[in-house]
Amino acid sequence: MNTSAQAKNASVFRIDSFAVPAEAREAFMAQVRDTKDFLDQQQGCLQNLVLEHHSGAQRFNMVTVVEWESEAAFANAKTAMNEKRGISGFDPAQFLNTLGIEANMSNYAAVP
């Protein structure tokens, strides 16, 4: 297996899907941009995408995909994000609940 393929197999993908009501989109996107900017600065972030569903009926209309170079990079970024949220007092669960946003958040690994 070549080195780039080995690196891809070590990657951790955080994929979060959101059902965002139209009236909550602006507030949601402001928070997503803030989170994206922070994660982009973390060591080991290989790619960080925000995707919006554009065709057909779909319950989950927003998706974020972040690829981390390793489980350790993901864990370090998660710790840094939790520290940031602790300082700011931001509560993601409360934010989503207040805006009526449904979320499905999971970690994935590439299948060799």
KACOR-V676795 format. One line per field, one symbol per residue. phi: phi as a letter, one per 20 degrees, with the letter a starting at -180 (. if undefined). A space follows every 50 residues. Layout:
BEGIN
phi=???
END
This chain:
BEGIN
phi=.ffffffffefdddcddcedfgfdgffffffffffggffgeefnfebbdc ccfcbmfbfedccdccddfafffffffffffffgfffenfdgffgfffem eecccbdccfef
END
